[in-house]
Amino acid sequence: MSQISIFSASIGNGHNEASNALQEQFQLRGDSVTVVDTFQSIHPLLHKLFLDTYLNMLRLTPRLWGKLYEYGEAYSWFLLMDYLGAFFSEQLYSTIRKQRTTVMISTHPFVTAFLAKLKRKKRLDIPLYTVITDFHLHPAYLRPEIDAYFTASPYYDRFAKIYKVPLEKFYYTGIPIKAIPNVCVPRWKIRTDLHVDPYEKTVLIAGGGLGLGNYVEILRTLDHLKKPIQVLIMTGMNTTLNRKLRNYQGKHRIHVIPFTKQFTAYLRASDIVISKAGGLTMSEALACETPIIIYKPVPGHEEQNAEILMELGTALKAEKKEELVVLLEQMLTNPLLYEQMVRRTKCVKQPAAAVNIVSCIHELEKRLKNSNHR
């Protein structure tokens, strides 16, 4: 029986959500599976270092993060993570031995670098699979020790050719998410169940599990809409933001909602979602067939996600707050535009990504065992 270890990182909530979605599907198939918060398990100070550095960079110098991300496509600075990973190989190796791991899965690129270094250093004969939680593919994900890549990028074949990676290592599965509400159930019914107005035009504002984003700026901008609407403000785990927005007075009916396991129900209940372009939130919005307006994505990975989603016709992007009002008015008042975007989400969505990834890994493991028995 396989002992599966999914290595995640609590740097943003998306990596954990993807890990939990996979864990759920493995368990449904009777597998023994554990999710490891990698940097926290190595040492809480290492986790704090990564998290604080990431958040401070996004808050204080987001363009620097974007430049580093862009620079990394031409120069392999990200291989520094392999050298850093060498310092923590023994701690990770201890975790793998303790759990008797036979399959390693990573949902974060830095974690992947650590595991690849461990596999190389200890000469581990354990398959390593990486689940990419963005729509854009970046060479920082690539390591020769990785046995398969699971991606939501429709351009994976082009990427594989550029970086000379065997195409058969890539699986176009989408990003793993948990089960979503039945899209055949009308939005008004879901709104009723969530105790919000069932018949009012509804816009959801999201900033990921950490509640990052320009919430107040967006709310002030929405006050310029011609007609009142209903606004669902998802503040995630940002309790300071939650308290601040509860005192906001504006033109619209506002519901401030902290971190909830019903996030996808609120997504499905909404006519439009305004968000950055985090991979998990975008995947969930597509699965819920909720058109997207991307506003001020994080430079780097989120900007690249935004570009891909716009190319696919499932999202519009507002660079400035004035554009946000114009795009919202168009989507709320132009049924043809709105239905066109809904149709595109139906073509692109991959709600069964977690199921498909688990099935692929089972098949890969079966092939590996058969080859070993020959």
Secondary structure, 3 states (H helix, E strand, C coil): CCEEEEEECCCCCHHHHHHHHHHHHHHHCCCEEEEEEHHHHHCHHHHHHHHHHHHHHHHHCHHHHHHHHHHCCCCCHHHHHHHHHHCCHHHHHHHHHHHCCCEEEECCHHHHHHHHHHHHHHCCCCCEEEECCCCCCCHHHCCCCCCEEEECCCCHHHHHHHCCCCHHHEEECCCCCCCCCCCCCCHHHHHHHCCCCCCCCEEEEECCCCCCCCHHHHHHHHCCCCCCCEEEEEEECCHHHHHHHCCCCCCCEEEEEECCCCHHHHHHHCCEEEECCCHHHHHHHHHCCCCEEEECCCCCHHHHHHHHHHHCCCEEEECCHHHHHHHHHHHHHCHHHHHHHHHHHHHHCCCCHHHHHHHHHHHHHHHHHHHHHC
